[in-house]
Amino acid sequence: MIVEICANSRQSAANALAGGAGRIELCRRLDVGGLTPAPDDIDYCLRTLHLRTHVLVRPREGNFCYTPQEVDQIIQQVEQCRQLGAHAVVVGFLTPEGHIDTRLTRQVVALAAPMEVTFHRAFDEICQDPLEALDAVIACGCHRILTSGCSPDAEQGIPTLRSLVRHAAGRITILAGAGITPANAARIVSQTGVAEIHGSCKAVLPDGTIQTDTQTVKQLIKSISQ
């Protein structure tokens, strides 16, 4: 079982490492769902913390339909992640009709190599059958899908997550995420069959800063190890 922690800063990444996480999804601005982090922060997680680092590439908040200018920015950010030595990029692209944007996804997968590519929770906003969308993401060459089973959180999405895991078997990894806590992680894992889970384990500090909490990471890992 792999536990991926969503870390929105250097300190959050360090806290995730102290809690026992072996992999992070690095981003910034969790308050808007996450945006591409600074290059220096990517380098810090890779070179100083020696963490397996998957980098969110999302140039702005809002929907997942991008203009040509935004696509150019995404391409530049993916290339930068590859040059820095990131292990994976995390992206998600939809058409105006709410289907997987296979053209752009294929382009980014080819550009990102040899990095892995995770298709993120844009998947949960699709207007097509989830299994059909899963096949489309697989055909693009992605390595995993971060999803809550097209539900507000992974616990509510258990039935769809279970179907996705079965349909994806041997072809792509389903990474369950959204609302995963030490209290529900074991149930989600046992009832869906996922081999990877994603959580922020976040706390809000007195000054309003959102930060990964080391103890919550430890509790999450312990909850699925029993």
Backbone as JSON, one array per atom type, in Angstrom:
{
  "sequence": "MIVEICANSRQSAANALAGGAGRIELCRRLDVGGLTPAPDDIDYCLRTLHLRTHVLVRPREGNFCYTPQEVDQIIQQVEQCRQLGAHAVVVGFLTPEGHIDTRLTRQVVALAAPMEVTFHRAFDEICQDPLEALDAVIACGCHRILTSGCSPDAEQGIPTLRSLVRHAAGRITILAGAGITPANAARIVSQTGVAEIHGSCKAVLPDGTIQTDTQTVKQLIKSISQ",
  "N": [[0.83, -1.19, 0.0], [0.62, 2.14, -0.93], [1.01, 5.33, 0.37], [0.24, 8.5, -0.49], [0.99, 11.82, 0.13], [-0.49, 14.96, -0.04], [1.26, 17.8, -0.35], [1.67, 21.17, 0.39], [3.76, 22.92, 0.63], [7.26, 23.52, 1.48], [7.57, 23.0, 4.22], [5.31, 21.44, 4.74], [5.95, 19.22, 3.17], [8.24, 18.31, 4.52], [7.04, 17.65, 6.94], [5.35, 15.6, 6.1], [7.24, 13.69, 5.37], [8.42, 13.24, 7.89], [6.28, 12.02, 9.07], [6.24, 9.57, 7.89], [5.59, 9.24, 5.24], [6.15, 8.08, 1.94], [5.91, 9.24, -0.45], [5.04, 12.26, -2.12], [2.57, 14.56, -3.35], [3.38, 17.45, -4.67], [2.42, 20.81, -4.36], [0.98, 24.13, -4.46], [-1.15, 26.57, -2.9], [-3.53, 25.22, -1.76], [-5.99, 26.1, -1.05], [-7.38, 26.75, -3.31], [-7.6, 24.39, -4.58], [-5.12, 23.62, -5.43], [-2.11, 24.52, -7.13], [0.58, 24.84, -9.55], [3.73, 24.31, -8.05], [6.6, 26.3, -6.9], [9.74, 26.22, -8.69], [12.04, 26.08, -7.01], [11.02, 24.92, -4.71], [10.31, 22.4, -5.62], [12.84, 21.4, -6.22], [13.97, 21.41, -3.66], [12.47, 19.43, -2.31], [13.25, 17.2, -3.74], [16.13, 17.16, -3.67], [16.98, 17.86, -1.09], [15.17, 16.77, 0.83], [14.9, 14.3, -0.28], [12.63, 13.0, -1.25], [10.18, 11.02, -2.93], [8.76, 12.66, -5.47], [5.89, 13.89, -6.82], [4.65, 16.2, -9.03], [2.22, 18.68, -9.07], [0.85, 20.06, -11.95], [-0.69, 22.75, -12.76], [-1.83, 25.63, -13.97], [-3.61, 27.58, -13.16], [-6.51, 28.36, -11.11], [-9.88, 26.98, -11.22], [-11.7, 25.71, -14.07], [-10.86, 22.84, -16.2], [-10.3, 23.22, -18.82], [-8.21, 24.47, -21.18], [-6.68, 27.42, -22.59], [-4.82, 28.09, -25.66], [-2.58, 29.64, -24.91], [-2.37, 29.03, -22.21], [-1.88, 26.32, -22.4], [0.69, 26.39, -23.5], [2.03, 27.36, -21.27], [1.65, 25.23, -19.49], [3.09, 23.23, -20.81], [5.68, 24.28, -20.64], [6.01, 24.16, -17.86], [5.87, 21.41, -17.38], [8.14, 20.55, -18.77], [10.07, 21.82, -17.21], [9.77, 20.47, -14.79], [10.66, 17.94, -15.55], [13.33, 18.5, -16.16], [14.25, 19.18, -13.63], [14.17, 16.78, -12.38], [11.93, 15.56, -11.29], [9.72, 12.93, -10.23], [7.24, 12.42, -11.26], [4.51, 14.0, -13.01], [1.44, 15.66, -12.3], [-1.57, 15.97, -13.78], [-4.5, 17.23, -15.52], [-6.96, 17.24, -17.98], [-9.79, 18.46, -19.66], [-12.34, 18.42, -22.2], [-14.48, 21.02, -23.58], [-16.95, 19.8, -23.53], [-16.87, 18.17, -21.41], [-15.48, 15.78, -21.51], [-12.63, 13.53, -21.4], [-9.73, 15.18, -22.4], [-8.14, 13.94, -24.78], [-6.25, 14.51, -26.74], [-4.55, 16.59, -25.75], [-3.72, 15.36, -23.41], [-2.29, 13.12, -24.34], [-0.2, 14.48, -25.6], [1.11, 15.69, -23.43], [1.87, 13.45, -21.92], [3.75, 12.27, -23.65], [5.65, 14.31, -23.74], [6.45, 14.4, -21.08], [7.87, 12.07, -20.48], [10.9, 10.6, -19.22], [9.28, 10.7, -16.95], [6.56, 9.68, -14.83], [2.98, 9.99, -15.32], [0.24, 11.26, -13.67], [-3.25, 11.36, -13.89], [-5.31, 13.76, -12.67], [-7.91, 14.81, -10.27], [-9.59, 16.09, -12.05], [-10.77, 14.16, -13.43], [-13.0, 13.5, -11.94], [-14.89, 15.28, -12.67], [-15.99, 14.71, -15.05], [-18.26, 14.35, -17.85], [-19.02, 11.94, -18.86], [-19.3, 8.35, -19.14], [-17.74, 6.76, -16.38], [-16.11, 4.44, -16.74], [-15.66, 4.46, -19.44], [-14.27, 6.86, -19.61], [-12.05, 6.13, -18.12], [-10.87, 4.21, -19.8], [-10.13, 5.94, -21.85], [-8.16, 7.54, -20.61], [-6.26, 5.59, -20.08], [-5.57, 4.89, -22.7], [-4.19, 7.12, -23.42], [-1.79, 6.84, -22.19], [-1.24, 7.37, -19.52], [-0.16, 6.81, -16.11], [-1.47, 6.57, -13.68], [-4.63, 7.28, -12.04], [-5.94, 9.81, -10.12], [-8.65, 9.84, -8.09], [-11.93, 10.32, -6.7], [-13.85, 8.55, -7.21], [-15.72, 9.84, -8.74], [-17.3, 11.27, -6.98], [-18.18, 13.46, -4.17], [-16.33, 12.84, -2.16], [-13.91, 10.23, -1.39], [-14.98, 8.21, 0.22], [-17.75, 8.29, -0.21], [-17.6, 7.6, -2.81], [-17.02, 4.91, -2.99], [-18.39, 2.62, -4.31], [-18.07, 3.23, -7.11], [-15.3, 3.56, -7.24], [-14.52, 0.94, -6.69], [-15.45, -0.35, -9.0], [-13.87, 0.94, -10.91], [-11.28, 0.1, -10.14], [-11.44, -2.64, -10.68], [-11.91, -2.6, -13.46], [-9.62, -1.41, -14.31], [-7.57, -3.13, -13.8], [-4.27, -4.28, -13.99], [-3.64, -2.47, -15.94], [-3.64, 0.28, -15.34], [-3.03, 2.37, -12.48], [-5.27, 2.97, -9.82], [-5.65, 5.67, -7.81], [-6.91, 6.47, -4.87], [-8.53, 9.33, -3.62], [-9.44, 12.31, -1.76], [-10.92, 13.47, 0.98], [-9.9, 11.44, 2.59], [-9.11, 9.94, 5.62], [-7.57, 9.02, 8.81], [-9.66, 7.69, 10.01], [-11.31, 6.6, 8.06], [-9.79, 5.4, 6.1], [-8.93, 2.65, 6.06], [-11.32, 1.3, 5.61], [-12.04, 2.27, 3.08], [-9.92, 1.29, 1.54], [-10.22, -1.53, 1.91], [-12.75, -2.0, 0.82], [-12.63, -1.2, -1.78], [-10.31, -2.1, -3.02], [-8.12, -0.62, -3.8], [-4.66, 0.14, -4.33], [-3.23, 2.31, -3.7], [-3.43, 5.33, -1.84], [-4.45, 8.75, -1.31], [-3.91, 11.59, 0.57], [-4.33, 14.71, 2.34], [-3.92, 15.22, 5.01], [-4.14, 17.53, 6.54], [-3.78, 20.49, 8.58], [-5.06, 23.48, 10.02], [-3.28, 26.25, 10.82], [-2.9, 28.68, 13.54], [-2.52, 31.17, 12.25], [-3.9, 30.84, 9.94], [-2.66, 29.42, 7.97], [-2.45, 26.58, 5.87], [-1.31, 23.37, 6.53], [0.49, 20.3, 6.28], [0.01, 17.8, 8.72], [2.1, 16.13, 10.86], [1.51, 14.11, 12.78], [-1.03, 13.26, 12.01], [-0.46, 12.13, 9.55], [1.08, 9.94, 10.4], [-0.91, 8.54, 11.83], [-2.69, 7.95, 9.75], [-1.17, 6.24, 8.13], [-0.72, 4.18, 9.97], [-3.34, 3.28, 10.32], [-3.96, 1.79, 8.05], [-2.22, -0.21, 8.18], [-2.72, -2.07, 10.0]],
  "CA": [[0.0, 0.0, 0.0], [1.36, 3.39, -1.02], [0.31, 6.51, 0.87], [0.74, 9.74, -1.07], [0.52, 12.99, 0.88], [-0.53, 16.22, -0.78], [2.04, 18.78, 0.42], [1.53, 22.47, -0.26], [4.91, 23.77, 0.94], [8.43, 22.78, 1.95], [7.33, 22.51, 5.57], [4.36, 20.33, 4.64], [6.69, 18.07, 2.65], [9.07, 17.81, 5.62], [6.13, 17.02, 7.92], [4.91, 14.34, 5.5], [8.38, 12.78, 5.5], [8.54, 12.88, 9.31], [5.17, 11.13, 9.41], [6.45, 8.26, 7.29], [5.16, 9.18, 3.84], [7.21, 7.8, 0.99], [5.66, 9.97, -1.69], [4.2, 13.44, -1.99], [2.16, 15.37, -4.49], [3.76, 18.81, -4.3], [1.65, 21.87, -5.0], [0.77, 25.3, -3.62], [-2.52, 27.1, -2.94], [-4.56, 24.21, -1.55], [-7.29, 26.77, -0.87], [-8.08, 26.77, -4.6], [-7.47, 23.07, -5.16], [-3.74, 23.34, -5.79], [-1.51, 25.08, -8.34], [1.97, 24.43, -9.76], [4.64, 24.91, -7.06], [7.8, 26.98, -7.39], [10.84, 25.31, -9.0], [12.92, 25.91, -5.86], [10.38, 23.99, -3.78], [10.46, 21.07, -6.22], [14.25, 21.02, -6.04], [14.17, 21.15, -2.23], [11.9, 18.13, -1.96], [14.03, 16.15, -4.39], [17.56, 17.14, -3.33], [17.22, 17.98, 0.36], [14.35, 15.79, 1.55], [15.02, 13.01, -0.97], [11.29, 12.42, -1.33], [9.6, 10.76, -4.25], [7.98, 13.88, -5.63], [5.01, 14.04, -7.97], [4.4, 17.64, -9.05], [1.0, 19.16, -9.71], [1.0, 21.08, -12.99], [-2.0, 23.41, -12.95], [-1.4, 27.03, -13.99], [-4.61, 28.5, -12.59], [-7.68, 27.72, -10.53], [-11.03, 26.93, -12.11], [-11.96, 24.49, -14.83], [-9.7, 22.13, -16.75], [-10.22, 23.49, -20.26], [-7.16, 25.47, -21.23], [-6.44, 28.17, -23.81], [-3.5, 27.82, -26.24], [-1.55, 30.29, -24.11], [-2.23, 28.24, -20.98], [-1.22, 25.06, -22.79], [2.12, 26.7, -23.6], [2.53, 27.46, -19.9], [1.67, 23.87, -18.97], [4.21, 22.54, -21.45], [6.91, 24.81, -20.02], [6.11, 23.66, -16.49], [6.19, 19.97, -17.46], [9.56, 20.46, -19.15], [10.86, 22.23, -16.06], [9.72, 19.35, -13.83], [11.53, 16.89, -16.07], [14.71, 18.95, -16.0], [14.57, 19.16, -12.21], [14.27, 15.39, -11.94], [10.71, 15.09, -10.62], [9.39, 11.54, -10.56], [5.98, 12.39, -12.01], [3.68, 15.21, -13.01], [0.03, 15.39, -12.04], [-2.27, 16.87, -14.68], [-5.85, 16.82, -15.87], [-7.46, 18.08, -19.06], [-11.11, 18.1, -20.15], [-12.89, 19.18, -23.31], [-15.63, 21.82, -23.16], [-18.11, 18.91, -23.36], [-16.7, 17.4, -20.18], [-14.82, 14.5, -21.76], [-11.17, 13.57, -21.3], [-9.06, 15.79, -23.56], [-7.11, 12.94, -25.1], [-5.18, 15.1, -27.55], [-3.59, 17.28, -24.88], [-3.16, 14.39, -22.46], [-1.25, 12.36, -25.06], [0.92, 15.38, -25.83], [1.84, 15.87, -22.17], [2.5, 12.16, -21.58], [4.95, 12.12, -24.49], [6.61, 15.32, -23.32], [6.9, 14.16, -19.71], [8.75, 10.89, -20.37], [10.53, 9.34, -18.57], [8.46, 10.85, -15.75], [5.21, 9.15, -14.85], [1.92, 10.99, -15.38], [-1.02, 10.99, -12.98], [-4.38, 12.18, -14.29], [-5.85, 14.1, -11.35], [-9.35, 14.76, -10.03], [-10.41, 16.54, -13.18], [-11.52, 12.94, -13.78], [-14.26, 13.46, -11.19], [-15.8, 16.28, -13.23], [-16.34, 14.28, -16.4], [-19.67, 14.18, -18.23], [-19.08, 10.7, -19.63], [-19.26, 7.17, -18.29], [-16.42, 6.65, -15.76], [-15.29, 3.37, -17.3], [-15.26, 4.96, -20.76], [-13.22, 7.85, -19.36], [-10.88, 5.36, -17.68], [-10.24, 3.66, -21.01], [-9.52, 7.05, -22.58], [-6.93, 7.92, -19.92], [-5.3, 4.51, -20.32], [-5.12, 4.98, -24.09], [-3.26, 8.25, -23.51], [-0.5, 6.43, -21.65], [-1.05, 7.78, -18.12], [0.24, 5.74, -15.21], [-2.46, 6.43, -12.6], [-5.7, 8.26, -11.97], [-6.35, 10.23, -8.78], [-10.09, 10.0, -8.19], [-12.81, 10.01, -5.57], [-14.96, 7.77, -7.74], [-16.7, 10.79, -9.27], [-18.14, 11.67, -5.85], [-17.56, 14.54, -3.39], [-15.16, 12.3, -1.46], [-13.65, 8.83, -1.72], [-15.87, 7.32, 0.97], [-19.01, 8.23, -0.96], [-17.33, 7.04, -4.13], [-16.55, 3.52, -2.89], [-18.88, 1.71, -5.37], [-17.44, 3.53, -8.4], [-13.88, 3.23, -7.1], [-14.39, -0.52, -6.81], [-15.61, -0.67, -10.42], [-12.69, 1.44, -11.62], [-10.16, -0.78, -9.82], [-11.62, -3.89, -11.42], [-11.78, -2.35, -14.89], [-8.25, -0.94, -14.59], [-6.61, -4.15, -13.34], [-3.15, -4.6, -14.85], [-3.48, -1.49, -17.01], [-3.36, 1.58, -14.76], [-3.26, 2.39, -11.04], [-6.29, 3.88, -9.3], [-5.2, 6.33, -6.59], [-8.11, 7.01, -4.24], [-8.27, 10.56, -2.89], [-10.51, 13.25, -1.36], [-11.59, 13.16, 2.24], [-9.37, 10.24, 3.24], [-8.64, 10.22, 6.97], [-7.27, 7.8, 9.56], [-10.9, 7.02, 10.42], [-12.01, 5.88, 6.98], [-8.85, 4.88, 5.09], [-8.93, 1.19, 6.0], [-12.59, 0.89, 4.98], [-11.95, 2.59, 1.65], [-8.98, 0.33, 0.94], [-10.75, -2.89, 1.93], [-13.97, -2.12, 0.02], [-12.38, -0.85, -3.19], [-9.16, -2.82, -3.57], [-7.06, 0.27, -4.27], [-3.33, -0.13, -3.79], [-2.64, 3.6, -3.37], [-4.36, 6.34, -1.36], [-3.93, 10.11, -1.35], [-4.55, 12.44, 1.57], [-3.57, 15.92, 2.68], [-3.61, 15.19, 6.45], [-3.84, 18.94, 6.77], [-4.26, 21.23, 9.75], [-5.04, 24.93, 9.82], [-2.54, 26.88, 11.9], [-3.56, 29.89, 14.05], [-2.47, 32.28, 11.3], [-4.68, 30.49, 8.77], [-1.86, 28.62, 7.04], [-2.76, 25.16, 5.76], [-0.04, 22.64, 6.58], [0.42, 18.87, 6.58], [0.24, 17.49, 10.12], [2.9, 14.91, 10.97], [0.83, 13.07, 13.56], [-2.13, 12.72, 11.22], [0.16, 11.24, 8.56], [1.41, 8.71, 11.12], [-2.16, 7.85, 12.13], [-3.23, 7.42, 8.5], [-0.36, 5.08, 7.75], [-0.99, 3.12, 10.94], [-4.7, 2.77, 10.16], [-4.04, 0.81, 6.97], [-1.15, -1.2, 8.4], [-3.15, -3.0, 11.05]],
  "C": [[0.87, 1.25, 0.0], [0.47, 4.52, -0.52], [0.99, 7.74, 0.29], [0.14, 10.9, -0.28], [0.6, 14.23, 0.0], [0.12, 17.31, 0.08], [2.06, 20.1, -0.32], [2.69, 23.43, 0.02], [6.09, 22.89, 1.33], [8.17, 22.19, 3.33], [6.33, 21.35, 5.57], [5.05, 19.07, 4.14], [7.56, 17.46, 3.74], [8.21, 17.11, 6.66], [5.63, 15.67, 7.4], [6.01, 13.29, 5.63], [8.53, 12.31, 6.94], [7.43, 11.93, 9.74], [5.27, 9.76, 8.78], [6.02, 8.14, 5.84], [6.35, 8.93, 2.92], [7.06, 8.56, -0.3], [4.78, 11.17, -1.41], [3.7, 13.89, -3.36], [2.41, 16.81, -4.06], [2.95, 19.82, -5.08], [1.77, 23.13, -4.15], [-0.69, 25.68, -3.73], [-3.58, 25.99, -2.85], [-5.94, 24.83, -1.41], [-8.07, 26.88, -2.18], [-7.93, 25.43, -5.32], [-6.09, 22.7, -5.63], [-3.33, 23.94, -7.12], [-0.05, 24.61, -8.43], [2.88, 25.1, -8.74], [5.84, 25.57, -7.72], [8.91, 25.96, -7.67], [11.76, 25.05, -7.81], [12.33, 24.93, -4.85], [10.46, 22.56, -4.3], [11.86, 20.55, -5.96], [14.53, 20.66, -4.58], [13.66, 19.77, -1.84], [12.7, 16.97, -2.55], [15.43, 16.03, -3.82], [17.84, 17.17, -1.83], [16.45, 16.93, 1.14], [14.46, 14.38, 0.97], [13.69, 12.26, -0.98], [10.93, 12.09, -2.77], [8.55, 11.85, -4.47], [7.22, 13.88, -6.95], [4.52, 15.49, -7.94], [3.09, 17.96, -9.77], [1.34, 20.23, -10.74], [-0.4, 21.6, -13.31], [-1.75, 24.91, -12.86], [-2.37, 28.02, -13.35], [-5.72, 27.69, -11.93], [-8.81, 27.69, -11.55], [-11.11, 25.64, -12.88], [-10.69, 23.93, -15.46], [-9.69, 22.16, -18.28], [-9.28, 24.67, -20.44], [-7.03, 26.13, -22.6], [-5.08, 27.77, -24.4], [-2.36, 28.44, -25.44], [-1.3, 29.52, -22.81], [-1.58, 26.89, -21.26], [0.28, 25.27, -22.92], [2.75, 26.77, -22.21], [2.64, 26.09, -19.26], [2.86, 23.11, -19.53], [5.54, 22.99, -20.85], [7.09, 24.25, -18.61], [6.43, 22.17, -16.45], [7.67, 19.79, -17.81], [10.47, 20.82, -17.98], [10.9, 21.12, -15.01], [10.65, 18.22, -14.26], [12.99, 17.26, -15.88], [15.17, 18.92, -14.55], [14.71, 17.75, -11.66], [13.07, 14.89, -11.17], [10.37, 13.67, -11.1], [8.12, 11.44, -11.4], [5.38, 13.79, -12.04], [2.22, 14.77, -12.87], [-0.77, 16.42, -12.81], [-3.7, 16.38, -14.9], [-6.44, 17.79, -16.88], [-8.81, 17.55, -19.55], [-11.47, 18.95, -21.37], [-14.04, 20.04, -22.8], [-16.89, 20.99, -22.92], [-18.01, 18.06, -22.11], [-16.15, 16.0, -20.38], [-13.32, 14.65, -21.53], [-10.6, 14.19, -22.57], [-7.88, 14.9, -23.92], [-5.96, 13.53, -25.9], [-4.12, 15.75, -26.67], [-2.96, 16.31, -23.9], [-2.06, 13.57, -23.12], [0.01, 13.22, -25.26], [1.77, 15.52, -24.57], [2.53, 14.58, -21.73], [3.79, 11.97, -22.36], [6.04, 13.09, -24.06], [7.24, 14.99, -21.97], [7.9, 13.02, -19.58], [10.2, 11.3, -20.13], [9.74, 9.49, -17.25], [7.14, 10.11, -15.93], [4.21, 10.31, -14.93], [0.69, 10.47, -14.64], [-2.08, 11.93, -13.54], [-5.17, 12.47, -13.02], [-7.37, 14.16, -11.32], [-10.2, 15.56, -11.01], [-11.28, 15.37, -13.64], [-12.89, 12.92, -13.12], [-15.27, 14.48, -11.68], [-16.24, 15.93, -14.65], [-17.85, 14.2, -16.6], [-19.79, 12.97, -19.15], [-19.01, 9.53, -18.66], [-17.86, 7.0, -17.7], [-15.53, 5.57, -16.36], [-14.82, 3.74, -18.71], [-14.14, 5.99, -20.61], [-11.93, 7.17, -18.91], [-10.14, 4.8, -18.88], [-9.53, 4.75, -21.81], [-8.2, 7.47, -21.95], [-5.85, 6.86, -20.12], [-4.72, 4.61, -21.73], [-4.13, 6.13, -24.3], [-1.89, 7.94, -22.93], [-0.23, 6.87, -20.22], [-0.78, 6.56, -17.24], [-0.74, 5.53, -14.05], [-3.52, 7.51, -12.73], [-6.0, 8.53, -10.5], [-7.84, 10.55, -8.85], [-10.79, 9.67, -6.88], [-13.98, 9.16, -6.03], [-16.09, 8.65, -8.22], [-17.73, 11.21, -8.22], [-17.47, 12.8, -5.09], [-16.35, 14.08, -2.59], [-15.07, 10.81, -1.73], [-14.57, 7.86, -0.99], [-17.21, 7.18, 0.26], [-18.82, 7.56, -2.32], [-16.9, 5.58, -4.13], [-17.09, 2.62, -4.0], [-18.21, 1.95, -6.72], [-15.95, 3.24, -8.35], [-13.65, 1.73, -7.27], [-14.51, -0.94, -8.27], [-14.4, -0.23, -11.23], [-11.48, 0.54, -11.39], [-10.26, -2.08, -10.62], [-11.38, -3.69, -12.91], [-10.34, -1.99, -15.27], [-7.2, -2.02, -14.38], [-5.54, -4.47, -14.39], [-2.86, -3.56, -15.92], [-3.1, -0.11, -16.48], [-3.67, 1.5, -13.28], [-4.35, 3.38, -10.69], [-5.82, 4.36, -7.93], [-6.42, 7.01, -5.97], [-7.77, 8.25, -3.43], [-9.52, 11.38, -2.69], [-11.19, 12.75, -0.1], [-11.1, 11.91, 2.93], [-8.7, 10.62, 4.55], [-8.23, 8.93, 7.66], [-8.52, 7.01, 9.94], [-11.55, 6.2, 9.31], [-11.08, 5.2, 5.98], [-8.92, 3.37, 4.95], [-10.19, 0.67, 5.32], [-12.55, 1.13, 3.49], [-11.05, 1.59, 0.94], [-9.61, -1.05, 0.83], [-11.95, -3.05, 0.99], [-13.78, -1.77, -1.45], [-11.27, -1.66, -3.82], [-8.07, -1.93, -4.1], [-5.73, -0.09, -3.6], [-2.61, 1.16, -3.41], [-3.74, 4.53, -2.87], [-3.65, 7.68, -1.24], [-4.67, 10.94, -0.31], [-3.7, 13.66, 1.85], [-3.15, 15.92, 4.14], [-3.31, 16.6, 6.94], [-4.42, 19.45, 8.08], [-4.19, 22.71, 9.4], [-4.4, 25.58, 11.03], [-3.26, 28.16, 12.36], [-3.55, 31.07, 13.09], [-3.23, 32.01, 10.01], [-3.95, 29.66, 7.74], [-2.32, 27.17, 7.06], [-1.45, 24.39, 5.67], [-0.3, 21.17, 6.9], [0.79, 18.64, 8.04], [0.93, 16.14, 10.26], [2.16, 13.79, 11.68], [-0.33, 12.45, 12.79], [-1.61, 11.8, 10.13], [0.49, 9.9, 9.22], [0.15, 7.89, 11.39], [-2.77, 7.23, 10.88], [-2.49, 6.17, 8.08], [-0.63, 3.9, 8.68], [-2.35, 2.48, 10.71], [-4.82, 1.73, 9.07], [-2.97, -0.27, 7.09], [-1.56, -2.26, 9.4], [-3.87, -4.21, 10.48]]
}
